Amino acid sequence: MNAEQANALAQSWIAAWNAHDLPRILSHYSDDFEMTSPYIVQITGEPSGILRGKAAVGAYWTKALKKFPELHFESQQVLYSPNSVTLIYRSNRSGLAAEVFFVGDDGKIFKAVAHYAA
């Protein structure tokens, strides 16, 4: 992962979310990826805040997109390391957020951890 790749991933991810295009959103992830978010607890009732696999996360995001049809993200900063990207962004729903994406050799995210301002 380099700066150019990290920025390209972040721009593509933001654009997919702002288009509310679930297949395009999911295209960034490996089939067996793991997602951690406090909103998983609120929306799905899963107490661990963790979902595994595109089917489970896709169902969760389908509910979220229906619940928040006005959802919009704006990139604030992109940070990277050899195998991960941290995207800091603003949401019109939850304010400041950061997501850490762990990226495999295939360029797909295999683990994501979402953080939100308290």
LOTORBA-159690 format. One record per residue: residue in three letters; chain; y, x, z of N, C-alpha, C in turn. Coordinates in steps of 0.2 Angstrom, whole numbers, plus 2048, in hexadecimal, padded with zeros to 3 digits. Layout:
REM residues N
{type Ala	mol A	nyy Y	nxx X	nzz Z	cayy Y	caxx X	cazz Z	cyy Y	cxx X	czz Z}
...
//
This chain:
REM residues 118
{type Met	mol A	nyy 7FA	nxx 804	nzz 800	cayy 800	caxx 800	cazz 800	cyy 806	cxx 805	czz 800}
{type Asn	mol A	nyy 80B	nxx 803	nzz 7FB	cayy 811	caxx 807	cazz 7FB	cyy 817	cxx 802	czz 7FC}
{type Ala	mol A	nyy 81D	nxx 804	nzz 7FC	cayy 823	caxx 7FF	cazz 7FC	cyy 823	cxx 7FA	czz 7F7}
{type Glu	mol A	nyy 822	nxx 7FD	nzz 7F0	cayy 822	caxx 7F8	cazz 7EB	cyy 81C	cxx 7F3	czz 7EB}
{type Gln	mol A	nyy 816	nxx 7F5	nzz 7ED	cayy 811	caxx 7F0	cazz 7EE	cyy 812	cxx 7EB	czz 7F3}
{type Ala	mol A	nyy 815	nxx 7ED	nzz 7F9	cayy 817	caxx 7E9	cazz 7FF	cyy 81C	cxx 7E4	czz 7FD}
{type Asn	mol A	nyy 821	nxx 7E6	nzz 7F9	cayy 826	caxx 7E2	cazz 7F7	cyy 824	cxx 7DC	czz 7F2}
{type Ala	mol A	nyy 81F	nxx 7DF	nzz 7EE	cayy 81D	caxx 7DA	cazz 7E9	cyy 818	cxx 7D5	czz 7EC}
{type Leu	mol A	nyy 814	nxx 7D7	nzz 7F1	cayy 810	caxx 7D2	cazz 7F5	cyy 815	cxx 7CD	czz 7F8}
{type Ala	mol A	nyy 81A	nxx 7CF	nzz 7FC	cayy 81E	caxx 7CB	cazz 800	cyy 822	cxx 7C6	czz 7FB}
{type Gln	mol A	nyy 824	nxx 7C8	nzz 7F5	cayy 828	caxx 7C4	cazz 7F1	cyy 823	cxx 7BF	czz 7EE}
{type Ser	mol A	nyy 81D	nxx 7C1	nzz 7EC	cayy 818	caxx 7BC	cazz 7E9	cyy 816	cxx 7B7	czz 7EF}
{type Trp	mol A	nyy 815	nxx 7B9	nzz 7F5	cayy 813	caxx 7B5	cazz 7FA	cyy 819	cxx 7AF	czz 7FC}
{type Ile	mol A	nyy 81F	nxx 7B2	nzz 7FC	cayy 825	caxx 7AD	cazz 7FE	cyy 825	cxx 7A8	czz 7F8}
{type Ala	mol A	nyy 825	nxx 7AA	nzz 7F2	cayy 826	caxx 7A6	cazz 7EC	cyy 820	cxx 7A1	czz 7EC}
{type Ala	mol A	nyy 81A	nxx 7A2	nzz 7EE	cayy 814	caxx 79E	cazz 7EE	cyy 816	cxx 798	czz 7F3}
{type Trp	mol A	nyy 818	nxx 79B	nzz 7F9	cayy 819	caxx 796	cazz 7FF	cyy 81F	cxx 791	czz 7FD}
{type Asn	mol A	nyy 824	nxx 794	nzz 7FA	cayy 82A	caxx 790	cazz 7F9	cyy 828	cxx 78B	czz 7F3}
{type Ala	mol A	nyy 823	nxx 78C	nzz 7EF	cayy 821	caxx 788	cazz 7EA	cyy 81C	cxx 783	czz 7ED}
{type His	mol A	nyy 81A	nxx 784	nzz 7F3	cayy 815	caxx 77F	cazz 7F6	cyy 80F	cxx 77F	czz 7F2}
{type Asp	mol A	nyy 80D	nxx 784	nzz 7EF	cayy 807	caxx 785	cazz 7EA	cyy 801	cxx 788	czz 7EE}
{type Leu	mol A	nyy 7FD	nxx 784	nzz 7F1	cayy 7F8	caxx 786	cazz 7F5	cyy 7F3	cxx 78B	czz 7F1}
{type Pro	mol A	nyy 7F1	nxx 78A	nzz 7EB	cayy 7EC	caxx 78F	cazz 7E8	cyy 7F0	cxx 795	czz 7E7}
{type Arg	mol A	nyy 7F6	nxx 795	nzz 7E5	cayy 7FA	caxx 79C	cazz 7E5	cyy 7FB	cxx 79F	czz 7EB}
{type Ile	mol A	nyy 7FC	nxx 79B	nzz 7F1	cayy 7FC	caxx 79E	cazz 7F7	cyy 7F5	cxx 7A2	czz 7F9}
{type Leu	mol A	nyy 7F0	nxx 79E	nzz 7F8	cayy 7E9	caxx 7A1	cazz 7FA	cyy 7E7	cxx 7A6	czz 7F5}
{type Ser	mol A	nyy 7EA	nxx 7A7	nzz 7F0	cayy 7E8	caxx 7AD	cazz 7EB	cyy 7EA	cxx 7B3	czz 7EE}
{type His	mol A	nyy 7EE	nxx 7B4	nzz 7F3	cayy 7F0	caxx 7BA	cazz 7F6	cyy 7EA	cxx 7BC	czz 7FB}
{type Tyr	mol A	nyy 7E6	nxx 7B8	nzz 7FD	cayy 7E1	caxx 7B9	cazz 802	cyy 7DA	cxx 7BA	czz 800}
{type Ser	mol A	nyy 7D6	nxx 7BE	nzz 803	cayy 7CF	caxx 7BF	cazz 802	cyy 7CB	cxx 7B8	czz 804}
{type Asp	mol A	nyy 7C5	nxx 7B7	nzz 802	cayy 7C2	caxx 7B1	cazz 803	cyy 7C0	cxx 7B0	czz 80B}
{type Asp	mol A	nyy 7BF	nxx 7B6	nzz 80E	cayy 7BD	caxx 7B5	cazz 815	cyy 7C3	cxx 7B8	czz 81A}
{type Phe	mol A	nyy 7C9	nxx 7B7	nzz 818	cayy 7CE	caxx 7B9	cazz 81C	cyy 7CF	cxx 7B6	czz 822}
{type Glu	mol A	nyy 7D2	nxx 7B9	nzz 827	cayy 7D3	caxx 7B6	cazz 82E	cyy 7DB	cxx 7B5	czz 82F}
{type Met	mol A	nyy 7DD	nxx 7AF	nzz 831	cayy 7E4	caxx 7AE	cazz 833	cyy 7E5	cxx 7AC	czz 83A}
{type Thr	mol A	nyy 7EA	nxx 7AF	nzz 83D	cayy 7EB	caxx 7AE	cazz 844	cyy 7F3	cxx 7AB	czz 844}
{type Ser	mol A	nyy 7F4	nxx 7A5	nzz 848	cayy 7FA	caxx 7A3	cazz 848	cyy 7FB	cxx 79E	czz 84E}
{type Pro	mol A	nyy 800	nxx 79E	nzz 852	cayy 801	caxx 798	cazz 857	cyy 801	cxx 791	czz 854}
{type Tyr	mol A	nyy 803	nxx 791	nzz 84E	cayy 803	caxx 78A	cazz 84B	cyy 7FC	cxx 787	czz 849}
{type Ile	mol A	nyy 7F7	nxx 78C	nzz 849	cayy 7F0	caxx 78A	cazz 848	cyy 7EE	cxx 785	czz 84E}
{type Val	mol A	nyy 7F0	nxx 787	nzz 854	cayy 7EF	caxx 784	cazz 85A	cyy 7F2	cxx 77D	czz 859}
{type Gln	mol A	nyy 7F8	nxx 77C	nzz 857	cayy 7FC	caxx 776	cazz 857	cyy 7F9	cxx 771	czz 852}
{type Ile	mol A	nyy 7F8	nxx 774	nzz 84C	cayy 7F6	caxx 770	cazz 846	cyy 7EF	cxx 76E	czz 846}
{type Thr	mol A	nyy 7EA	nxx 773	nzz 848	cayy 7E3	caxx 771	cazz 847	cyy 7E0	cxx 770	czz 84E}
{type Gly	mol A	nyy 7E3	nxx 772	nzz 853	cayy 7E0	caxx 771	cazz 85A	cyy 7DB	cxx 777	czz 85B}
{type Glu	mol A	nyy 7DB	nxx 77C	nzz 857	cayy 7D6	caxx 782	cazz 858	cyy 7DA	cxx 786	czz 85E}
{type Pro	mol A	nyy 7D7	nxx 786	nzz 864	cayy 7DA	caxx 78A	cazz 869	cyy 7DB	cxx 791	czz 869}
{type Ser	mol A	nyy 7D7	nxx 795	nzz 865	cayy 7D7	caxx 79C	cazz 864	cyy 7DD	cxx 79E	czz 85F}
{type Gly	mol A	nyy 7E0	nxx 799	nzz 85B	cayy 7E5	caxx 79A	cazz 856	cyy 7E3	cxx 79E	czz 850}
{type Ile	mol A	nyy 7DC	nxx 79F	nzz 84F	cayy 7D9	caxx 7A3	cazz 84A	cyy 7D5	cxx 79E	czz 846}
{type Leu	mol A	nyy 7D6	nxx 79F	nzz 83F	cayy 7D2	caxx 79C	cazz 83A	cyy 7CF	cxx 7A1	czz 835}
{type Arg	mol A	nyy 7C9	nxx 7A0	nzz 833	cayy 7C5	caxx 7A5	cazz 82F	cyy 7C3	cxx 7A1	czz 828}
{type Gly	mol A	nyy 7C5	nxx 7A5	nzz 822	cayy 7C3	caxx 7A2	cazz 81C	cyy 7C8	cxx 79E	czz 818}
{type Lys	mol A	nyy 7C8	nxx 79E	nzz 812	cayy 7CD	caxx 79B	cazz 80E	cyy 7CC	cxx 793	czz 80F}
{type Ala	mol A	nyy 7C6	nxx 791	nzz 810	cayy 7C5	caxx 789	cazz 810	cyy 7C9	cxx 787	czz 817}
{type Ala	mol A	nyy 7C8	nxx 78A	nzz 81C	cayy 7CB	caxx 788	cazz 823	cyy 7D2	cxx 789	czz 823}
{type Val	mol A	nyy 7D5	nxx 78F	nzz 820	cayy 7DC	caxx 790	cazz 820	cyy 7DF	cxx 78C	czz 81B}
{type Gly	mol A	nyy 7DC	nxx 78B	nzz 815	cayy 7DF	caxx 786	cazz 810	cyy 7E0	cxx 77F	czz 813}
{type Ala	mol A	nyy 7DB	nxx 77D	nzz 817	cayy 7DB	caxx 776	cazz 819	cyy 7E1	cxx 776	czz 81E}
{type Tyr	mol A	nyy 7E2	nxx 77B	nzz 822	cayy 7E8	caxx 77B	cazz 827	cyy 7EE	cxx 77B	czz 824}
{type Trp	mol A	nyy 7EF	nxx 780	nzz 81E	cayy 7F5	caxx 780	cazz 81B	cyy 7F7	cxx 77A	czz 817}
{type Thr	mol A	nyy 7F1	nxx 776	nzz 815	cayy 7F2	caxx 770	cazz 811	cyy 7F6	cxx 76B	czz 816}
{type Lys	mol A	nyy 7F3	nxx 76B	nzz 81C	cayy 7F7	caxx 766	cazz 821	cyy 7FE	cxx 768	czz 823}
{type Ala	mol A	nyy 7FF	nxx 76F	nzz 823	cayy 806	caxx 771	cazz 825	cyy 80A	cxx 770	czz 81F}
{type Leu	mol A	nyy 808	nxx 771	nzz 819	cayy 80D	caxx 76F	cazz 813	cyy 80E	cxx 768	czz 813}
{type Lys	mol A	nyy 80A	nxx 764	nzz 814	cayy 80B	caxx 75C	cazz 814	cyy 80F	cxx 75A	czz 81A}
{type Lys	mol A	nyy 80E	nxx 75D	nzz 820	cayy 812	caxx 75C	cazz 826	cyy 81A	cxx 75E	czz 825}
{type Phe	mol A	nyy 81B	nxx 764	nzz 821	cayy 821	caxx 767	cazz 820	cyy 823	cxx 768	czz 819}
{type Pro	mol A	nyy 824	nxx 762	nzz 815	cayy 825	caxx 763	cazz 80E	cyy 82C	cxx 767	czz 80C}
{type Glu	mol A	nyy 830	nxx 768	nzz 811	cayy 836	caxx 76C	cazz 810	cyy 836	cxx 773	czz 811}
{type Leu	mol A	nyy 830	nxx 775	nzz 813	cayy 82F	caxx 77C	cazz 816	cyy 831	cxx 781	czz 811}
{type His	mol A	nyy 835	nxx 786	nzz 813	cayy 838	caxx 78B	cazz 80F	cyy 839	cxx 792	czz 813}
{type Phe	mol A	nyy 837	nxx 797	nzz 80F	cayy 837	caxx 79E	cazz 812	cyy 83C	cxx 7A2	czz 80F}
{type Glu	mol A	nyy 83F	nxx 7A7	nzz 812	cayy 844	caxx 7AC	cazz 80F	cyy 842	cxx 7B2	czz 812}
{type Ser	mol A	nyy 840	nxx 7B7	nzz 80E	cayy 83E	caxx 7BE	cazz 810	cyy 844	cxx 7C1	czz 813}
{type Gln	mol A	nyy 843	nxx 7C5	nzz 819	cayy 848	caxx 7C8	cazz 81C	cyy 847	cxx 7D0	czz 81C}
{type Gln	mol A	nyy 841	nxx 7D2	nzz 81D	cayy 83F	caxx 7D9	cazz 81D	cyy 838	cxx 7DA	czz 81B}
{type Val	mol A	nyy 836	nxx 7DF	nzz 818	cayy 82F	caxx 7E1	cazz 816	cyy 82D	cxx 7E8	czz 819}
{type Leu	mol A	nyy 828	nxx 7E8	nzz 81D	cayy 826	caxx 7EF	cazz 820	cyy 81F	cxx 7F0	czz 81E}
{type Tyr	mol A	nyy 81D	nxx 7F6	nzz 81D	cayy 816	caxx 7F7	cazz 81A	cyy 813	cxx 7FE	czz 81D}
{type Ser	mol A	nyy 80D	nxx 7FE	nzz 81D	cayy 809	caxx 804	cazz 81F	cyy 804	cxx 805	czz 81A}
{type Pro	mol A	nyy 7FF	nxx 80A	nzz 81A	cayy 7FA	caxx 80A	cazz 815	cyy 7F6	cxx 804	czz 814}
{type Asn	mol A	nyy 7F4	nxx 800	nzz 819	cayy 7F0	caxx 7FA	cazz 818	cyy 7F3	cxx 7F4	czz 81A}
{type Ser	mol A	nyy 7F9	nxx 7F3	nzz 81C	cayy 7FC	caxx 7ED	cazz 81E	cyy 803	cxx 7EC	czz 81C}
{type Val	mol A	nyy 805	nxx 7E6	nzz 81C	cayy 80C	caxx 7E4	cazz 81B	cyy 80E	cxx 7E0	czz 820}
{type Thr	mol A	nyy 814	nxx 7E1	nzz 823	cayy 818	caxx 7DC	cazz 827	cyy 81D	cxx 7D9	czz 824}
{type Leu	mol A	nyy 81D	nxx 7D2	nzz 823	cayy 823	caxx 7CF	cazz 820	cyy 826	cxx 7CB	czz 825}
{type Ile	mol A	nyy 82D	nxx 7CC	nzz 826	cayy 831	caxx 7C9	cazz 82A	cyy 835	cxx 7C4	czz 826}
{type Tyr	mol A	nyy 835	nxx 7BE	nzz 828	cayy 838	caxx 7B9	cazz 824	cyy 83B	cxx 7B3	czz 829}
{type Arg	mol A	nyy 83F	nxx 7AF	nzz 826	cayy 842	caxx 7A9	cazz 829	cyy 83F	cxx 7A3	czz 826}
{type Ser	mol A	nyy 83E	nxx 79E	nzz 82A	cayy 83B	caxx 798	cazz 828	cyy 840	cxx 792	czz 82A}
{type Asn	mol A	nyy 841	nxx 78E	nzz 826	cayy 845	caxx 788	cazz 828	cyy 842	cxx 784	czz 82D}
{type Arg	mol A	nyy 83C	nxx 785	nzz 82F	cayy 838	caxx 781	cazz 834	cyy 838	cxx 785	czz 83B}
{type Ser	mol A	nyy 836	nxx 78B	nzz 83A	cayy 835	caxx 78F	cazz 841	cyy 839	cxx 795	czz 842}
{type Gly	mol A	nyy 83E	nxx 796	nzz 83E	cayy 843	caxx 79B	cazz 83F	cyy 840	cxx 7A2	czz 83D}
{type Leu	mol A	nyy 841	nxx 7A7	nzz 841	cayy 83F	caxx 7AE	cazz 83F	cyy 837	cxx 7AE	czz 840}
{type Ala	mol A	nyy 834	nxx 7B2	nzz 83B	cayy 82D	caxx 7B3	cazz 83C	cyy 82B	cxx 7B9	czz 839}
{type Ala	mol A	nyy 825	nxx 7BC	nzz 83B	cayy 822	caxx 7C2	cazz 838	cyy 81B	cxx 7C1	czz 837}
{type Glu	mol A	nyy 819	nxx 7C3	nzz 831	cayy 811	caxx 7C2	cazz 830	cyy 80F	cxx 7C9	czz 82E}
{type Val	mol A	nyy 80A	nxx 7CB	nzz 831	cayy 806	caxx 7D2	cazz 830	cyy 800	cxx 7D0	czz 82C}
{type Phe	mol A	nyy 800	nxx 7D3	nzz 826	cayy 7FB	caxx 7D2	cazz 821	cyy 7F7	cxx 7D9	czz 820}
{type Phe	mol A	nyy 7F1	nxx 7D9	nzz 822	cayy 7EC	caxx 7DE	cazz 821	cyy 7E9	cxx 7DE	czz 81A}
{type Val	mol A	nyy 7EA	nxx 7E3	nzz 816	cayy 7E8	caxx 7E2	cazz 80F	cyy 7E2	cxx 7E7	czz 80D}
{type Gly	mol A	nyy 7DE	nxx 7E4	nzz 80A	cayy 7D8	caxx 7E8	cazz 808	cyy 7D9	cxx 7EC	czz 801}
{type Asp	mol A	nyy 7D4	nxx 7F0	nzz 7FF	cayy 7D5	caxx 7F4	cazz 7F9	cyy 7D6	cxx 7F0	czz 7F3}
{type Asp	mol A	nyy 7D4	nxx 7EA	nzz 7F3	cayy 7D4	caxx 7E5	cazz 7ED	cyy 7DB	cxx 7E2	czz 7ED}
{type Gly	mol A	nyy 7E0	nxx 7E4	nzz 7F2	cayy 7E6	caxx 7E1	cazz 7F2	cyy 7E7	cxx 7DA	czz 7F5}
{type Lys	mol A	nyy 7E1	nxx 7D7	nzz 7F8	cayy 7E1	caxx 7D1	cazz 7FB	cyy 7E2	cxx 7D2	czz 802}
{type Ile	mol A	nyy 7E5	nxx 7CD	nzz 805	cayy 7E6	caxx 7CD	cazz 80D	cyy 7E0	cxx 7CA	czz 810}
{type Phe	mol A	nyy 7DD	nxx 7CE	nzz 814	cayy 7D7	caxx 7CC	cazz 818	cyy 7D8	cxx 7CA	czz 81F}
{type Lys	mol A	nyy 7DE	nxx 7CB	nzz 822	cayy 7E0	caxx 7C9	cazz 828	cyy 7E7	cxx 7C8	czz 828}
{type Ala	mol A	nyy 7E9	nxx 7C3	nzz 82B	cayy 7F1	caxx 7C1	cazz 82C	cyy 7F2	cxx 7BF	czz 833}
{type Val	mol A	nyy 7F7	nxx 7C1	nzz 836	cayy 7F9	caxx 7BF	cazz 83D	cyy 801	cxx 7BD	czz 83D}
{type Ala	mol A	nyy 802	nxx 7B7	nzz 83E	cayy 809	caxx 7B4	cazz 83E	cyy 80C	cxx 7B5	czz 845}
{type His	mol A	nyy 812	nxx 7B6	nzz 845	cayy 816	caxx 7B7	cazz 84B	cyy 81D	cxx 7B3	czz 84A}
{type Tyr	mol A	nyy 81F	nxx 7AF	nzz 84F	cayy 825	caxx 7AB	cazz 84F	cyy 829	cxx 7AD	czz 855}
{type Ala	mol A	nyy 830	nxx 7AC	nzz 854	cayy 835	caxx 7AE	cazz 859	cyy 834	cxx 7A8	czz 85F}
{type Ala	mol A	nyy 834	nxx 7AB	nzz 865	cayy 833	caxx 7A6	cazz 86A	cyy 83A	cxx 7A2	czz 86C}
//
